[in-house]
């Protein structure tokens, strides 16, 4: 069993990633932490609780974390996933989340468990991970790996021409995490843009005759109209079958200056690296059909 913690901002594609993680008996989901991103943090925490409960993971604790990015007075939320963040899909009664801040709990878990044993999967703005690193310098290096969805390296961003949403939402946090000298695998838009959810694939969920299958079908129908790309499931799928992906070593730094390039992930590949510190393994290739098949068949396993 691989021990993992998922830091997220559900968000429908976060919800898919959580369902994918919940479906696997290879993954020991120690906790889910949430951050402001797709929606404010109280809503992302509630949504994570909803998804885990629906997937039968009532025992997995959820901790709410940062409400604001580092250095800004307001969260940079979006409404891509609807007002409730889950496309208006109806869930059961809400249970409360744990007390305590996500960043503190991340530190505790990384210290409680053997060094190099926990994989951190981060699929929202990186504020919680950065706060943990600020409070306890070197803590992120205790993780086995950081798998991060974020950035647009050699392609345009999705918030501005320069920046992808997770890095744009908190560029200071992204820079702290990316320079923390942890083992870091990045899933930028360069790869997630290759995973296009076809109408046929989305439609196929409606034939899954389970509670989770129906939830996934309803959420995907709401989401695909706006952004038919499967971003956040990629790092979880990598844990289940890394042979689906290919990558390159590179050097990355985040532009934190306010202005048109804010949140841009500047990257150097190959001969451009020229002595710079290679701090990121960037995933740039994916077997998209096999990935989509894995996601559907995994969610099909849930009740
Ligand atoms: Ca997300």
Boltz pocket constraint, residues with backbone or C-beta under 6 A from the ligand:
constraints:
  - pocket:
      binder: B
      contacts: [[A, 8], [A, 9], [A, 10], [A, 11], [A, 13], [A, 14], [A, 37], [A, 38], [A, 123], [A, 124], [A, 232]]
      max_distance: 6.0
